[in-house]
């Protein structure tokens, strides 16, 4: 082949390669796909997000405001946001579009860019920048405005893309939803004040109408309450309050009972547990729900901070704070939650539901190294320190206790064949004029958990606890879609307690296997050399 032909052949092949690269880029821009190998598919839009944008009835616009030349760790944020918005656009059937508005810097030189963003409530934030070996503070914009049919929703500051899909999808769902479902929190029995649960309250109010429910003066639970939450009541329930709860269930209402059966008492020299009687046991038992008067301890547990003799805080495992990783992930609302940290939790007796013609599904179950305390409860941490193997085997010799469960189906009224109890205080409504049901008019869902403090934010619970609580509300409201996305960004899986046999097996495997492999490899090399010498001699 002549030199000229070789050169021509090279140019042709190079042109073909360049053409293929250009074609691949054009096709990839038009037909989007991505290989996501992460466990929770963190970089792939969920079916819920695809469904919401795929069913848009009108044009929706996302306006992105991002400053140029953002420093680390924000330097890739703009590109990541653009990739995610491209995903949304790809599945929207042409109804969602996005635009990055006049990218610039949020400083004196670009007031128009900053003013345009502030019209939607997106304010500049201060970030630290290393410039010419000097640490400076500069202003930057990193937010989204979502516009639909004259309405606007805003994500004012995007710090990372970890939970961005949930933020964007929830805002889109909120802006296209005409009527929100309503969540009620029961009051009047020293329940926790949900308005002080900042994260939970903010999350729920972005998706639902949230209100308090008062049962005094024979006032029934409003019919528009889709889910009723009873969170850690400390007071007793009078019969007329129980009657209104019962009738709410008969009308098909969904309830979460988060009940403390034992509360800690640190006023004594020895920390003890006091039993709590809310007068709910008889009514709950009628529905097949029985929360036992016990405390569950678990070797797989959270740690508490204690002061050493020299004043240095130290983290020590406390078995009365079970770390529950055995979560029913067959229910999509909970499938991505790694663990829920409980405190002074009581077990549920599922046998109580036999013969009630309802379906019982365990939600939270402790580990196989658990135990149960009954009667008199001593809570001192010292009793669990420096345990011998024999003592540990005695205290934690029982397999998983169910501490949270779902009860679903049609229930029979606790007050069937009984006169309706009534509040006799002045100005109370006439209970005899209320429509009364002895059987469920439609199936209900009841969730019972033997820990009223699971989501009490003043105790700073882990993020997974808050996610579990909000997802539980979504599940009871038959609105589990966003729960699946919310759970994508969760904590790492806890290290579960392993058996002594497994520990010994791994220990001796690590001791014996490496030397054995080296000896076998040496014998192989020695034998190979021996064979080669024989061949040379022959």
C-alpha positions in Angstrom: 0.0 0.0 0.0 1.3 3.4 -1.0 2.1 6.1 1.6 -0.7 8.3 0.2 -3.2 5.5 0.6 -2.2 4.8 4.2 -2.7 8.5 5.1 -6.0 8.6 3.3 -7.1 5.4 5.2 -6.1 7.0 8.5 -8.1 10.2 7.8 -11.2 8.2 6.8 -11.1 6.1 10.0 -10.5 9.3 12.1 -13.5 10.9 10.5 -15.6 7.9 11.2 -14.6 7.9 14.9 -15.3 11.6 15.2 -18.7 11.1 13.5 -19.6 8.3 15.9 -18.7 10.4 18.9 -20.8 13.3 17.6 -23.7 11.0 16.9 -23.5 9.4 20.3 -23.6 12.8 22.0 -26.6 13.9 19.9 -28.5 10.7 20.7 -27.6 10.8 24.4 -29.0 14.4 24.7 -32.2 13.3 23.1 -32.6 9.8 24.7 -31.6 10.0 28.3 -30.4 6.9 30.2 -28.2 6.2 33.2 -26.7 3.2 34.9 -27.3 3.6 38.7 -25.6 1.0 40.9 -26.3 2.6 44.2 -28.3 0.6 46.7 -31.3 3.0 47.0 -31.1 4.1 43.3 -30.2 7.5 44.6 -29.4 8.9 41.2 -32.5 7.6 39.4 -35.9 9.2 39.5 -38.4 7.1 41.3 -41.5 5.8 39.6 -43.5 8.3 41.8 -41.6 11.3 40.4 -42.0 10.0 36.9 -45.7 9.5 37.4 -46.3 12.9 38.9 -44.5 14.8 36.1 -45.9 12.4 33.5 -49.4 13.3 34.5 -49.0 17.1 34.4 -52.1 18.7 32.8 -50.4 22.0 32.0 -47.0 23.5 31.4 -44.7 23.7 34.4 -41.6 25.8 34.5 -38.6 25.4 36.8 -36.4 28.5 37.1 -32.9 27.8 38.5 -30.8 30.6 40.0 -27.2 29.5 40.5 -24.2 31.8 40.7 -21.1 31.1 38.5 -17.8 29.9 39.8 -19.0 28.3 43.0 -16.3 27.0 45.3 -16.0 23.5 46.6 -18.1 21.6 47.7 -20.7 23.5 45.6 -18.7 23.6 42.3 -20.5 20.5 40.9 -23.9 21.3 42.3 -25.1 23.3 39.3 -24.3 20.5 36.9 -26.0 17.9 39.2 -29.1 20.0 39.5 -29.2 20.4 35.7 -28.9 16.6 35.2 -31.8 16.0 37.6 -34.0 18.6 35.9 -33.2 16.9 32.6 -34.5 13.7 34.1 -37.7 15.4 35.0 -38.1 16.9 31.6 -37.5 13.6 29.9 -40.5 12.0 31.7 -42.9 15.0 31.6 -44.2 14.4 28.0 -43.1 17.9 27.1 -45.0 19.6 30.0 -42.0 20.4 32.2 -39.2 22.8 31.1 -36.4 24.4 33.0 -34.2 27.4 32.5 -31.0 28.6 34.3 -31.7 32.3 34.5 -28.9 34.7 33.5 -26.2 32.8 35.4 -24.0 35.3 37.1 -22.6 36.3 40.5 -24.7 37.6 43.3 -22.7 40.8 44.0 -22.8 44.5 43.2 -21.9 43.8 39.5 -25.0 41.7 38.9 -27.9 43.3 40.9 -30.4 42.4 38.2 -29.7 38.6 38.6 -30.0 38.9 42.4 -33.2 41.0 42.2 -34.9 38.6 39.8 -34.2 35.7 42.2 -35.4 37.7 45.2 -38.8 38.2 43.5 -39.4 34.5 44.2 -38.0 34.6 47.7 -34.6 33.1 46.8 -32.1 35.1 48.9 -28.3 35.1 48.4 -26.4 33.0 51.0 -22.8 33.6 52.3 -20.2 31.0 51.4 -16.5 30.9 52.1 -14.1 31.2 49.2 -10.3 30.8 49.0 -9.1 33.5 46.7 -5.4 34.4 46.3 -4.5 32.4 49.4 -7.1 34.4 51.4 -10.3 33.2 52.9 -13.1 35.5 51.8 -16.9 35.5 52.3 -19.0 35.9 49.1 -22.6 35.9 48.3 -24.1 33.2 46.1 -27.5 32.1 44.8 -28.5 28.4 44.8 -32.2 28.0 44.5 -35.2 26.9 42.4 -38.6 28.5 41.6 -41.4 26.2 40.3 -44.2 27.9 38.4 -47.5 26.3 37.5 -50.9 27.9 36.6 -50.1 31.2 38.3 -48.8 29.5 41.5 -45.2 29.4 42.7 -43.3 27.1 45.0 -39.7 27.8 46.0 -36.7 25.8 47.1 -34.6 28.8 48.4 -31.3 27.1 49.1 -30.0 23.8 47.7 -27.0 22.7 49.7 -26.6 19.2 48.1 -28.5 16.9 45.8 -28.8 14.2 48.4 -32.5 14.8 49.0 -33.2 17.0 46.1 -35.6 14.6 44.3 -37.9 14.6 47.3 -37.8 18.4 47.6 -38.6 18.9 43.9 -41.3 16.2 43.6 -43.0 17.3 46.9 -43.1 20.9 45.6 -44.5 19.9 42.3 -47.1 17.7 43.9 -48.0 20.5 46.3 -48.4 23.0 43.5 -50.6 20.8 41.3 -52.8 19.4 44.2 -56.1 21.3 44.6 -57.1 19.9 48.0 -54.8 18.6 50.7 -55.6 15.7 53.0 -55.9 16.6 56.7 -53.8 15.2 59.6 -55.0 15.6 63.2 -53.0 15.4 66.4 -55.0 14.6 69.5 -54.8 16.9 72.5 -56.2 17.0 76.0 -54.3 14.1 77.6 -50.8 15.7 77.9 -49.8 14.5 74.5 -46.6 16.0 73.0 -47.0 19.4 71.3 -46.5 18.6 67.7 -46.0 22.3 66.8 -42.7 22.1 68.6 -41.5 19.2 66.3 -40.0 21.6 63.9 -38.8 19.1 61.2 -41.9 17.0 61.3 -44.2 19.9 61.4 -42.5 21.6 58.5 -42.5 18.4 56.4 -46.1 17.5 57.1 -47.5 21.0 56.5 -45.8 21.1 53.1 -48.0 18.2 52.1 -51.0 18.2 54.4 -53.3 20.4 56.4 -52.3 19.8 60.0 -54.5 20.6 62.9 -55.2 19.7 66.6 -58.2 17.6 67.6 -60.0 18.2 70.9 -62.6 15.6 72.1 -64.0 17.6 75.0 -67.7 18.4 75.3 -68.7 15.3 73.2 -67.1 16.8 70.0 -66.5 14.0 67.6 -63.3 13.6 65.5 -64.1 15.7 62.4 -65.0 13.7 59.3 -62.3 15.4 57.2 -59.5 14.1 59.4 -57.7 11.4 57.3 -55.2 10.4 59.9 -55.3 10.9 63.7 -52.0 10.8 65.7 -52.0 10.0 69.4 -48.4 10.8 70.5 -47.2 9.9 74.0 -50.3 10.8 76.1 -49.5 11.0 79.8 -53.1 11.6 81.1 -56.1 9.3 81.4 -58.8 9.1 78.7 -62.3 9.5 79.9 -64.9 7.2 78.5 -66.6 9.8 76.3 -63.2 10.6 74.7 -62.7 6.9 74.0 -66.2 6.7 72.6 -65.4 9.4 70.0 -62.1 7.6 69.1 -64.1 4.4 68.7 -66.6 6.0 66.4 -63.9 7.6 64.3 -62.5 4.1 63.7 -66.0 2.8 62.9 -66.3 5.5 60.3 -63.1 4.2 58.6 -60.6 6.6 60.3 -56.9 5.7 60.5 -55.1 6.1 63.8 -51.5 5.8 65.1 -51.3 5.0 68.9 -47.8 5.8 70.2 -48.0 4.8 73.8 -45.6 4.8 76.7 -46.4 2.0 79.2 -43.4 2.8 81.4 -41.7 6.1 81.9 -38.3 6.8 83.6 -38.2 8.3 87.0 -34.8 9.8 87.8 -35.9 11.5 91.1 -34.8 8.5 93.2 -31.3 7.5 94.0 -31.8 4.5 91.7 -33.5 5.3 88.4 -36.7 3.3 88.1 -39.6 3.0 85.7 -43.1 4.1 86.6 -46.0 2.4 84.9 -48.5 4.6 83.0 -52.2 3.8 82.8 -54.0 5.8 80.2 -57.2 3.8 80.6 -57.0 2.8 76.9 -56.1 -0.9 77.4 -59.7 -2.2 77.4 -60.6 -0.4 74.2 -57.4 -1.3 72.4 -57.8 -5.0 73.4 -61.3 -4.9 71.8 -59.5 -4.2 68.5 -56.9 -6.9 69.1 -54.2 -4.6 70.3 -52.3 -5.3 73.5 -49.3 -3.3 74.6 -47.7 -5.2 77.5 -46.6 -3.6 80.8 -42.9 -4.4 80.2 -39.6 -3.0 79.1 -37.6 -4.5 76.3 -33.8 -4.6 76.4 -31.6 -5.3 73.4 -27.9 -5.8 72.9 -28.3 -4.0 69.6 -28.9 -0.6 71.1 -28.1 3.1 71.0 -25.5 4.7 73.2 -25.9 7.3 75.9 -23.3 9.8 77.0 -21.9 9.4 80.6 -19.2 11.4 82.4 -16.0 9.5 83.4 -14.3 10.1 86.7 -12.0 12.6 85.0 -14.9 14.5 83.5 -14.6 13.3 79.9 -17.9 12.3 78.3 -18.0 8.7 77.0 -20.5 6.9 74.8 -21.9 3.7 76.5 -24.4 1.3 75.0 -27.7 1.3 76.9 -29.9 -1.8 76.2 -33.1 0.0 77.2 -32.6 2.1 74.0 -33.1 -0.6 71.4 -31.8 0.1 67.9 -34.4 -1.7 65.7 -33.2 -2.6 62.3 -35.7 -5.4 61.7 -38.2 -3.2 60.0 -41.0 -4.5 57.7 -39.6 -3.3 54.4 -42.3 -5.2 52.4 -44.3 -2.0 53.1 -42.9 0.5 50.6 -43.2 3.4 53.0 -40.5 1.8 55.2 -38.3 0.0 52.7 -35.3 2.3 52.7 -35.2 3.1 56.5 -32.2 1.5 58.1 -33.0 1.6 61.8 -35.2 3.2 64.3 -33.9 4.2 67.8 -36.4 3.5 70.6 -36.3 4.4 74.3 -38.0 2.5 77.1 -40.2 0.6 74.7 -42.8 -2.0 75.5 -43.7 -5.1 73.5 -47.0 -5.9 71.7 -48.8 -9.2 72.2 -50.0 -10.2 68.8 -51.9 -13.2 70.1 -54.6 -10.7 71.3 -55.7 -10.3 67.7 -56.7 -13.9 67.3 -60.3 -14.3 66.5 -60.8 -10.6 65.6 -60.9 -11.2 61.9 -58.3 -8.5 61.2 -54.9 -8.6 59.6 -51.8 -8.0 61.9 -48.5 -7.1 60.3 -45.4 -6.6 62.5 -43.6 -3.3 61.7 -40.7 -3.1 64.2 -39.1 -6.1 65.8 -36.0 -6.2 68.1 -33.0 -8.3 67.5 -32.4 -12.0 68.4 -30.4 -10.9 71.5 -33.3 -9.3 73.4 -34.8 -9.6 76.9 -37.8 -8.4 78.8 -38.2 -6.7 82.2 -41.6 -6.9 84.1 -42.9 -5.8 87.5 -40.3 -3.5 89.1 -38.1 -1.6 86.6 -34.5 -0.7 87.5 -33.1 1.5 84.8 -29.5 2.2 86.1 -26.9 1.9 83.4 -24.4 0.2 85.8 -26.3 -3.0 85.7 -25.3 -3.6 82.1 -21.6 -2.7 82.5 -18.9 -5.4 82.7 -21.3 -8.2 82.1 -19.9 -11.7 82.0 -20.9 -13.9 79.0 -23.1 -16.0 81.2 -24.9 -12.9 82.6 -25.4 -11.5 79.1 -26.8 -14.8 77.8 -29.3 -14.7 80.7 -30.4 -11.1 80.2 -30.6 -11.3 76.4 -31.7 -14.8 75.8 -35.0 -14.1 73.9 -35.6 -13.6 70.2 -37.2 -10.5 68.7 -40.1 -8.8 70.4 -42.6 -7.0 68.2 -42.7 -3.3 69.4 -44.7 -1.8 66.5 -47.5 -3.4 64.4 -50.1 -2.6 61.8 -53.7 -3.7 62.4 -56.0 -3.5 59.4 -59.5 -4.5 58.5 -63.0 -4.0 59.8 -63.4 -3.6 63.6 -66.3 -4.0 66.0 -67.1 -1.1 68.2 -65.9 -1.3 71.8 -69.2 0.3 72.8 -71.5 -2.0 70.8 -74.4 -3.1 73.0 -73.3 -0.4 75.6 -74.9 3.0 76.3 -72.9 5.8 74.8 -70.9 7.6 77.5 -71.3 11.4 77.5 -69.5 14.5 78.8 -71.8 16.1 81.3 -70.0 19.4 81.5 -72.1 22.5 80.5 -72.4 23.3 76.8 -71.5 19.7 75.8 -73.1 18.4 72.6 -75.9 15.8 72.9 -74.2 12.5 72.1 -77.5 10.8 71.5 -78.0 13.0 68.3 -74.7 11.8 66.8 -74.8 9.0 64.2 -73.6 5.8 65.9 -72.0 2.7 64.4 -71.4 -0.7 66.0 -69.4 -2.1 63.1 -66.8 -0.5 60.8 -68.4 1.2 57.8 -65.2 0.7 55.8 -61.8 -0.9 56.6 -59.4 1.1 58.8 -55.7 1.0 59.6 -54.3 1.2 63.1 -50.6 1.4 63.9 -49.6 0.7 67.5 -46.1 1.4 68.8 -45.0 0.8 72.4 -42.9 4.0 72.5 -44.5 7.4 72.6 -41.1 9.2 72.3 -40.1 7.8 68.9 -40.4 11.2 67.1 -40.1 13.6 70.1 -37.7 16.1 68.6 -36.8 17.7 71.9 -34.9 14.5 72.6 -33.0 14.9 69.3 -33.9 11.5 67.8 -32.0 10.2 64.7 -33.1 11.3 61.3 -34.4 7.9 60.5 -36.9 8.2 63.4 -38.3 11.4 61.9 -38.4 9.8 58.4 -40.2 6.7 59.9 -42.8 8.9 61.6 -43.6 11.0 58.5 -43.6 7.9 56.3 -46.0 6.3 58.7 -48.4 9.3 58.3 -48.1 9.0 54.5 -48.9 5.3 54.8 -52.0 5.8 56.9 -53.1 8.6 54.6 -52.7 6.2 51.6 -50.2 8.6 50.2 -47.0 6.6 50.3 -45.4 7.9 47.1 -43.3 10.6 48.6 -42.4 8.3 51.5 -40.4 6.1 49.1 -38.4 9.2 47.8 -37.9 10.6 51.3 -36.3 7.4 52.5 -33.6 7.4 49.8 -31.4 9.7 51.9 -31.0 7.8 55.1 -28.3 6.8 57.6 -26.0 3.9 57.2 -27.1 0.5 58.3 -26.3 -0.3 61.9 -23.8 -3.0 62.8 -25.9 -5.9 64.0 -24.9 -8.1 66.9 -23.3 -11.3 65.7 -23.2 -14.7 67.4 -20.2 -16.0 69.4 -19.8 -18.8 66.8 -19.5 -16.3 64.0 -17.0 -14.2 65.9 -14.8 -17.2 66.6 -15.1 -18.4 63.0 -14.0 -15.1 61.6 -11.2 -14.7 64.1 -9.6 -18.1 63.4 -10.2 -17.7 59.7 -8.2 -14.5 59.7 -5.5 -16.2 61.8 -5.2 -19.4 59.8 -6.2 -18.7 56.2 -3.4 -16.2 55.2 -0.5 -18.4 56.3 -2.1 -21.5 54.7 -2.5 -19.6 51.4 1.1 -18.5 51.5 2.3 -22.1 52.2 0.2 -23.5 49.4 1.5 -20.8 47.0 5.1 -21.6 48.1 4.5 -25.3 47.6 3.1 -24.6 44.1 6.2 -22.5 43.1 8.6 -25.1 44.6 6.9 -27.9 42.7 6.9 -26.0 39.5 10.6 -25.3 39.8 11.2 -29.0 40.6 9.4 -30.0 37.4 11.4 -27.5 35.4 14.7 -28.9 36.8 13.7 -32.4 35.8 12.9 -31.3 32.3 16.3 -29.6 32.0 18.2 -32.6 33.3 16.4 -34.9 30.9 
